[in-house]
Amino acid sequence: MEMKEAFFPAFINSYFISLGVLLGGALIGGLAAFFTGQAPLTIIRNLADSLRIWAIIAAIGGTFDTVYSFERGMLDGATKDVFKQFLLILSAMGGAKTGSLLIMWFTQGDLPS
Protein backbone atom coordinates (compact mmCIF):
# COMPACT_ATOMS: atom_id res chain seq x y z
CA MET A 1 0.00 0.00 0.00
CA GLU A 2 1.44 3.33 -1.03
CA MET A 3 0.57 6.63 0.56
CA LYS A 4 -1.99 8.33 -1.67
CA GLU A 5 -1.15 11.90 -0.68
CA ALA A 6 2.06 13.81 -0.20
CA PHE A 7 3.67 13.68 3.21
CA PHE A 8 3.28 17.30 4.34
CA PRO A 9 -0.49 17.49 3.71
CA ALA A 10 -0.89 14.14 5.49
CA PHE A 11 1.17 15.51 8.40
CA ILE A 12 -1.07 18.59 8.73
CA ASN A 13 -4.23 16.51 8.25
CA SER A 14 -3.14 14.11 10.98
CA TYR A 15 -2.74 16.98 13.45
CA PHE A 16 -6.09 18.60 12.73
CA ILE A 17 -8.05 15.34 12.50
CA SER A 18 -6.81 14.38 15.94
CA LEU A 19 -7.59 17.85 17.27
CA GLY A 20 -11.09 17.77 15.75
CA VAL A 21 -11.94 14.31 17.04
CA LEU A 22 -10.94 15.25 20.56
CA LEU A 23 -12.64 18.65 20.63
CA GLY A 24 -15.77 17.46 18.85
CA GLY A 25 -16.18 14.32 20.92
CA ALA A 26 -15.68 16.11 24.22
CA LEU A 27 -17.96 19.04 23.40
CA ILE A 28 -20.76 16.92 21.97
CA GLY A 29 -20.44 14.61 24.97
CA GLY A 30 -20.77 17.66 27.22
CA LEU A 31 -23.95 18.61 25.39
CA ALA A 32 -25.32 15.14 26.08
CA ALA A 33 -24.36 15.52 29.74
CA PHE A 34 -26.26 18.81 29.87
CA PHE A 35 -29.38 17.17 28.43
CA THR A 36 -29.20 14.34 30.95
CA GLY A 37 -28.73 16.61 33.96
CA GLN A 38 -25.07 15.85 34.66
CA ALA A 39 -22.26 18.39 35.17
CA PRO A 40 -21.22 19.27 31.59
CA LEU A 41 -17.77 20.71 32.33
CA THR A 42 -16.75 17.70 34.40
CA ILE A 43 -17.94 15.33 31.68
CA ILE A 44 -16.13 17.35 28.99
CA ARG A 45 -12.89 17.18 30.98
CA ASN A 46 -13.27 13.42 31.56
CA LEU A 47 -14.09 12.77 27.91
CA ALA A 48 -11.07 14.75 26.76
CA ASP A 49 -8.85 12.47 28.82
CA SER A 50 -10.45 9.27 27.59
CA LEU A 51 -10.75 10.27 23.92
CA ARG A 52 -7.06 11.09 23.46
CA ILE A 53 -6.00 7.63 22.24
CA TRP A 54 -9.03 7.34 19.94
CA ALA A 55 -8.23 10.70 18.39
CA ILE A 56 -4.71 9.51 17.60
CA ILE A 57 -5.96 6.26 16.08
CA ALA A 58 -8.57 8.08 13.98
CA ALA A 59 -5.96 10.55 12.74
CA ILE A 60 -3.51 7.91 11.53
CA GLY A 61 -6.27 6.00 9.77
CA GLY A 62 -6.43 2.96 11.98
CA THR A 63 -3.58 0.74 13.02
CA PHE A 64 -3.22 -1.70 10.13
CA ASP A 65 -1.69 0.75 7.64
CA THR A 66 0.78 1.89 10.27
CA VAL A 67 1.74 -1.68 11.19
CA TYR A 68 2.15 -2.52 7.48
CA SER A 69 4.40 0.50 6.96
CA PHE A 70 6.54 -0.45 9.97
CA GLU A 71 6.78 -4.02 8.69
CA ARG A 72 7.83 -2.86 5.24
CA GLY A 73 10.34 -0.51 6.79
CA MET A 74 11.92 -3.16 8.95
CA LEU A 75 11.86 -6.11 6.55
CA ASP A 76 12.35 -4.36 3.21
CA GLY A 77 14.75 -1.71 4.44
CA ALA A 78 12.41 1.22 3.72
CA THR A 79 13.45 3.28 6.73
CA LYS A 80 12.06 6.39 5.12
CA ASP A 81 8.53 4.97 5.47
CA VAL A 82 9.11 4.15 9.15
CA PHE A 83 10.30 7.70 9.80
CA LYS A 84 7.27 9.14 7.97
CA GLN A 85 4.86 6.98 9.99
CA PHE A 86 6.61 8.02 13.19
CA LEU A 87 6.18 11.69 12.26
CA LEU A 88 2.49 11.14 11.41
CA ILE A 89 1.91 9.51 14.80
CA LEU A 90 3.81 12.35 16.48
CA SER A 91 1.63 14.88 14.64
CA ALA A 92 -1.54 13.09 15.77
CA MET A 93 -0.27 13.03 19.33
CA GLY A 94 0.39 16.76 19.11
CA GLY A 95 -3.16 17.40 17.91
CA ALA A 96 -4.60 15.33 20.74
CA LYS A 97 -2.44 17.12 23.30
CA THR A 98 -3.46 20.53 21.91
CA GLY A 99 -7.13 19.55 22.09
CA SER A 100 -6.71 18.28 25.62
CA LEU A 101 -5.03 21.53 26.71
CA LEU A 102 -7.76 23.61 25.08
CA ILE A 103 -10.41 21.60 26.93
CA MET A 104 -8.53 21.98 30.23
CA TRP A 105 -8.29 25.75 29.70
CA PHE A 106 -11.96 25.94 28.71
CA THR A 107 -13.17 23.99 31.72
CA GLN A 108 -10.74 25.67 34.14
CA GLY A 109 -9.42 22.22 35.04
CA ASP A 110 -5.97 21.35 36.27
CA LEU A 111 -3.44 21.31 33.47
CA PRO A 112 -1.74 17.93 33.11
CA SER A 113 1.99 18.05 33.64
N, C-alpha and C positions, 0 to 999 in steps of 0.2 A: 504494500500500500504506500503510495507516494502522497506527500502533502499536496493538497490541491490549491493552496494559496501561498503567497510569498511569506517569508518568516516574519517580517516586521508587522504586517497587518494582523497576522495570527497572534503575535505577542501582545499587541494592543487590544485585540478582541478578547483574548484570554483574561486580561486584567479587568476589562469592563463587564464581561459576562459574569465573572465571579463577584464583582462589586454589585451588579444588578440583582443577581440571585439572592445575595445576602440581604441587601436593603429591601428588596421587594418582598421576600419571604417574611422578614421580621415585621415590616410595617403592615402587611396584609394580615399576618397573624395577630398583631396588636389590634387591628380593626375587629377581628373575630372575637378577641378577648373583651373588647368594649361591648359588643353585642350580647355576649354571654354573661356580663356583669362581673368580670374579673378585672384586676388591675392591669390596664393596657401597657403602661411603661415597664412594669416588671416582666410581663410576658414578652414584650419586644426585646428587652435585654437578654432574657433567657433564650429566646429563639435565635438571637444573633450569635450567641455562644454555640448553640447546637447545630446551626446551619453552616458553620464555617467549612467543615469538611465536604459537605454536599455542594457548596458553591465552588470549591476547587475541582471536584470531580466533574461537575457540569461544565466548567470552563475548559477543561482539557478534553472534553468529548468522551468521557467514559474512561475506563482503565485499559481496555483491550488494545487500542491503538498505541497507547503509551508503552505497554508491555511489549508489543510487537516491535516498536522502534528500539527499545532497549535491547531486545533479543538480537535484532539485526545489527545493532551497533556493537554488541559484544562478540557475536559469532562471525559476522561478516566483516568486521573491522571498520564499520562506518561510524567512527567516533563523532563525526560531525552531527549525525542524527541524534546521538545520545545527548550531546551538548545542547542541541536545539530543544529537545524534549525537557531537559533540565531547566532551561530558561523559560519555557512555557509554563511549567509547574511553578517556578519561582514567581512568574508574573501573576498567575492565578492566586498564589498565596498572598501576594501583595495586595491584590484587589479585595480578597476576603479580609485581610487585616485592616485595610482602609475602611471598608464597610463596617467592620466591628468597632473601630474607633469612632466613626461618625455616629453610630447608634449609641455608644457609651456617652459621647458628648451630648447627644440629643436627649437622652434619658437622665442625664446628670448622674450617671452611675460611676462606680470606681473604674478608673482606667487600668487595664491589665498591664502588668509590668513585663 
